[in-house]
Amino acid sequence: MKNKSWIFGMAWLLTVQAYAAEVGNRPRTGPIAVASVEYREVEQTYSVEGLVEATRLSTVSAQIGGRVKEILFDVGSRVNKGQVILRIDEREAAQALAGSNAQVLQAQATMQNAKANYERSKQLFEQKFISQSALDKAQADYQVARAQAAASEAGASQASLAHSYSSVVAPYSGVVAARLVEVGEMVMPGKPMMVGFDPAEMRVVVSVPQYKLPDIGAHPKVMVEVPSLSRWVKAASSTVQPLADARTHSTQVRVYLPANEAGVYPGMFVRAHFVVGKANRLVIPGSAVLHRSEVLAVYVVDEKGGVKLRQVRLGEAGADGSIEVLAGLNPGERVALDPIKAGMKQ
């Protein structure tokens, strides 16, 4: 029995020593930064989810038939306007161009011969050596030859243009979003080959119920929340489309983002917050909120500097970083701005 008591006493002593060592090893914290829980006039918003899309999104298609000879850019590559993005085998187009140029030379020679014959016929007609019908025939032959020469030149220009289509160029500066062909693949006119977009001009497309349109107005003030980037972006402009969906009774609204907004690309999930009014709300800084699974809490700091964890119920977050308090806090109370530091002091 004595041995058991001795063992228990030693275990208790070791536990106390370990706890004392742990407390001694904890980092010492300085004063905790706090913020007051207060009522503030905040903007009331109507939020709706949407997707980012590029204002300029293009699919580049083949304009001539042939095999893909070279691909110079791939998905994610940045391309400048006018740069060659891929090449199609131009040998067939080059042969067609050479044939057209030869036809132009032949037609020009025929025209020159017909012109000389017409000039001689005019002189002979003035000297009464040929009839009017012979002169008319020489004139008609010259006009036909001239028309054939013009047609040949037009055909050569068309062949030259088709030959230029063997080098596919970027219509504007942007980023390659998709590559739809491989080297050696046969393409025909109209075959999609690459998809690109201009990252400098992005917009958000959302559907707003018709009954909310009078609240947001024709040119609403909008803040765009990008959850994946933990960022709020002030919209550059917005437009309400003059067309409603008969199925959903909603109207599409396009919200344009500032130029060259970093990190935003087509297809991203975002939330558009339309300002519909202002109201007084009890708010705290968003940095004071502690997230633990589905539980939201804050550290309340009393007058003596003591901290106590308290669960709260929160409303919508604002673009300025504040968040509405629905329950759990009273006006005038103070909360720690750094929950981790406050937890270490508890």
C-alpha positions in Angstrom: 0.0 0.0 0.0 2.9 2.3 0.9 4.5 1.6 -2.5 1.3 2.5 -4.3 1.1 5.8 -2.4 4.7 6.6 -3.2 4.2 5.8 -6.9 1.1 8.0 -7.0 2.9 10.9 -5.3 5.8 10.7 -7.7 3.5 10.7 -10.7 1.7 13.8 -9.3 5.0 15.6 -8.7 6.2 14.8 -12.3 2.9 16.1 -13.7 3.2 19.4 -11.8 6.9 19.8 -12.9 5.9 19.2 -16.5 3.1 21.8 -16.3 5.4 24.3 -14.7 8.0 23.7 -17.5 5.3 24.1 -20.1 4.1 27.4 -18.6 7.7 28.6 -18.4 8.4 27.8 -22.0 5.3 29.7 -23.3 6.2 32.9 -25.2 5.5 36.1 -23.3 3.0 38.3 -25.0 2.8 42.1 -24.9 -0.2 44.3 -24.8 -3.1 43.0 -26.9 -4.5 45.3 -29.6 -8.3 45.7 -29.2 -11.2 47.3 -31.0 -14.5 48.4 -29.6 -17.8 46.8 -30.5 -19.8 49.8 -31.9 -22.7 50.8 -34.1 -21.6 52.2 -37.4 -23.4 53.3 -40.6 -22.6 50.6 -43.2 -23.8 50.0 -46.7 -26.6 47.5 -47.1 -26.0 45.2 -49.9 -27.7 42.6 -52.0 -25.4 39.7 -52.8 -25.6 37.4 -55.7 -23.1 34.7 -56.9 -21.7 34.8 -60.4 -18.7 33.8 -62.6 -15.9 35.8 -64.2 -15.7 35.9 -67.9 -13.3 37.7 -70.4 -14.7 40.6 -72.2 -12.6 39.5 -75.2 -12.6 35.7 -75.7 -11.9 34.4 -79.2 -11.6 31.0 -80.9 -9.0 31.1 -83.7 -10.0 28.8 -86.6 -8.3 27.5 -89.7 -9.0 29.5 -92.9 -7.2 27.1 -95.3 -6.9 23.3 -95.3 -3.7 21.5 -94.5 -1.6 19.8 -91.9 -0.5 21.6 -88.7 3.2 22.0 -89.2 4.3 23.9 -86.1 2.7 25.1 -82.8 4.5 28.0 -81.2 2.4 28.6 -78.1 0.6 26.4 -75.6 -2.0 26.8 -72.9 -1.1 29.6 -70.4 1.3 31.3 -72.8 1.2 35.0 -73.2 0.9 36.2 -76.8 1.3 39.6 -78.3 -0.9 41.0 -81.1 0.3 39.9 -84.5 2.5 37.1 -83.3 2.4 33.8 -85.2 0.8 31.2 -82.9 0.9 28.2 -85.3 1.7 27.3 -88.9 -0.1 25.1 -91.4 1.8 23.4 -94.2 1.9 26.0 -97.0 3.1 23.9 -99.9 -0.3 23.5 -101.5 -1.1 27.2 -101.0 2.4 28.1 -102.4 1.8 26.0 -105.6 -1.6 27.6 -106.0 0.0 31.1 -105.7 2.7 30.2 -108.2 0.0 29.1 -110.7 -2.0 32.2 -110.2 1.1 34.4 -110.8 1.8 32.5 -114.0 -1.8 33.1 -115.2 -1.3 36.8 -114.5 1.7 36.9 -116.7 -0.1 35.1 -119.5 -3.1 37.3 -119.2 -1.0 40.4 -119.3 0.9 39.2 -122.4 -2.4 38.5 -124.1 -3.7 41.9 -123.2 -0.6 43.6 -124.5 -0.9 41.8 -127.8 -4.6 42.6 -128.1 -3.9 46.3 -127.3 -1.2 46.5 -130.0 -3.6 44.8 -132.5 -6.3 47.3 -131.6 -3.9 50.3 -132.1 -2.9 48.9 -135.5 -6.5 48.4 -136.5 -7.3 52.0 -135.7 -4.6 53.2 -138.0 -5.7 50.9 -140.8 -9.3 52.0 -140.3 -8.3 55.7 -140.6 -6.5 54.8 -143.9 -9.6 53.0 -145.1 -7.9 49.6 -145.3 -10.3 47.7 -142.9 -13.9 47.9 -142.2 -15.7 49.2 -139.1 -16.6 45.6 -138.1 -12.9 44.6 -138.1 -12.1 47.6 -135.9 -14.9 46.7 -133.5 -13.7 43.1 -133.3 -10.1 44.3 -132.4 -11.5 46.6 -129.8 -13.7 43.8 -128.3 -10.7 41.5 -128.2 -8.7 44.1 -126.3 -11.4 44.7 -123.8 -11.8 40.9 -123.2 -8.1 40.5 -122.7 -8.0 43.4 -120.3 -10.9 41.9 -118.3 -9.1 38.5 -118.2 -5.9 40.2 -117.0 -7.9 41.9 -114.2 -9.5 38.6 -113.2 -6.1 36.9 -113.1 -4.7 39.6 -110.9 -7.7 39.2 -108.5 -7.1 35.4 -108.5 -3.5 35.9 -107.7 -4.4 38.3 -104.8 -6.8 35.7 -103.4 -4.1 33.0 -103.7 -1.6 35.3 -101.9 -4.1 35.9 -99.2 -4.8 32.2 -98.8 -1.1 31.6 -98.6 -0.8 34.1 -95.8 -3.4 32.1 -93.8 -0.8 29.3 -93.4 0.7 31.5 -90.6 -2.0 31.9 -88.0 -1.5 35.1 -86.0 -3.0 36.4 -82.7 -5.8 38.9 -83.3 -4.9 40.7 -80.0 -2.6 40.4 -77.0 -3.7 37.9 -74.5 -3.3 34.4 -73.0 -3.9 31.0 -74.6 -6.8 29.3 -72.8 -7.0 26.1 -74.9 -5.2 24.3 -77.6 -7.5 22.2 -79.8 -5.0 20.7 -82.4 -1.8 18.8 -82.4 1.2 18.9 -84.8 0.5 16.7 -87.9 -3.2 17.0 -87.5 -5.2 17.7 -90.7 -7.4 20.9 -90.5 -10.0 22.3 -92.8 -11.4 25.8 -93.0 -13.5 26.5 -89.9 -11.7 24.0 -87.7 -11.2 25.6 -84.2 -7.5 25.5 -83.3 -6.9 27.8 -80.3 -8.9 29.7 -77.7 -7.5 32.9 -76.2 -8.6 35.8 -74.0 -7.4 39.2 -73.0 -6.7 39.2 -69.2 -6.7 43.0 -69.1 -10.5 43.2 -69.6 -12.6 41.0 -67.3 -16.1 41.1 -66.1 -18.5 39.3 -63.8 -21.9 38.1 -65.1 -24.7 37.6 -62.5 -28.5 37.1 -62.7 -30.6 39.4 -60.6 -34.3 38.8 -59.9 -36.5 41.3 -61.6 -38.0 42.5 -58.3 -34.5 43.6 -57.1 -33.7 45.8 -60.2 -35.4 48.9 -58.8 -33.3 48.6 -55.7 -29.9 48.4 -57.4 -30.7 50.9 -60.1 -29.5 51.2 -63.7 -25.9 51.8 -62.8 -25.4 50.3 -59.4 -22.4 50.6 -57.1 -20.9 47.1 -56.8 -18.2 45.4 -54.8 -16.9 42.1 -56.1 -15.8 39.5 -53.5 -13.3 36.9 -54.8 -13.3 34.2 -52.1 -10.5 32.2 -53.5 -8.2 35.2 -53.2 -9.7 36.6 -50.0 -10.0 39.9 -51.9 -12.6 42.6 -52.5 -12.5 44.5 -55.7 -14.4 47.7 -56.5 -16.2 47.4 -59.9 -15.2 49.9 -62.6 -18.7 50.0 -64.0 -21.8 47.8 -64.5 -24.7 47.5 -66.9 -28.1 46.0 -66.7 -29.0 44.1 -69.8 -32.3 45.1 -71.4 -33.5 41.5 -71.6 -35.1 39.2 -69.0 -35.1 35.4 -68.8 -38.7 34.2 -69.2 -37.8 31.0 -67.3 -36.1 32.3 -64.2 -37.6 35.9 -64.3 -34.2 37.3 -63.8 -32.0 39.8 -65.7 -28.4 39.6 -66.5 -26.1 42.2 -65.0 -22.5 42.7 -66.2 -20.0 44.0 -63.7 -16.8 45.2 -65.2 -13.6 44.8 -63.2 -10.7 47.3 -63.2 -8.2 46.8 -66.0 -5.4 44.2 -65.4 -6.9 42.8 -62.1 -4.2 40.3 -61.0 -5.1 36.7 -60.3 -8.6 36.9 -61.8 -9.4 34.6 -64.8 -12.4 33.3 -66.6 -14.6 30.8 -64.8 -13.7 31.9 -61.3 -16.5 31.9 -58.7 -17.2 35.3 -57.2 -19.9 37.2 -55.3 -21.2 40.6 -56.5 -22.5 42.9 -53.7 -24.9 45.6 -54.9 -25.3 48.6 -52.6 -29.0 49.1 -52.0 -28.9 51.5 -49.0 -27.3 52.4 -45.7 -28.1 51.4 -42.1 -26.6 51.4 -38.6 -25.2 48.0 -37.7 -23.2 46.6 -34.7 -19.9 45.7 -36.2 -16.4 44.4 -35.3 -13.2 44.1 -37.4 -13.2 40.8 -39.3 -9.6 40.1 -38.1 -11.0 39.6 -34.6 -13.1 36.6 -35.5 -11.7 33.1 -34.6 -12.9 30.3 -36.9 -13.0 26.8 -35.4 -14.8 24.4 -37.7 -18.4 25.8 -37.7 -18.0 27.8 -34.5 -17.3 31.5 -34.7 -15.9 33.2 -31.6 -14.0 36.3 -30.4 -11.8 37.0 -27.4 -13.4 39.7 -25.2 -10.9 41.8 -23.3 -12.1 43.2 -19.9 -10.9 46.4 -18.2 -8.1 44.5 -16.3 -6.7 43.0 -19.5 -8.1 39.6 -19.0 -9.4 37.7 -22.0 -12.4 35.3 -22.4 -13.5 33.4 -25.4 -17.1 34.0 -26.4 -19.1 32.5 -29.2 -20.9 35.0 -31.5 -23.3 34.9 -34.4 -22.3 37.1 -37.3 -23.9 38.6 -40.4 -22.5 39.8 -43.7 -18.9 41.0 -44.1 -18.2 44.5 -45.5 -15.8 45.6 -48.1 -13.9 47.6 -45.4 -13.1 44.5 -43.4 -15.8 44.9 -40.8 -18.4 42.3 -40.1 -21.9 42.6 -38.6 -22.6 41.1 -35.1 -26.0 39.6 -34.8 -25.6 38.1 -31.3 -23.0 37.5 -28.6 -21.6 41.0 -28.1 -22.8 44.3 -26.6 -21.9 47.8 -27.7 -18.9 49.2 -25.9 -17.2 45.8 -25.3 -13.7 45.3 -26.5 -12.4 42.4 -28.7 -8.9 41.3 -29.4 -7.7 42.0 -32.9 -5.3 39.1 -32.8 -7.1 36.0 -31.6 -4.0 33.8 -31.6 -2.1 36.2 -29.4 -5.1 36.6 -27.1 -5.4 32.8 -26.8 -1.8 32.5 -25.7 -2.5 35.0 -22.9 -5.6 33.3 -21.7 
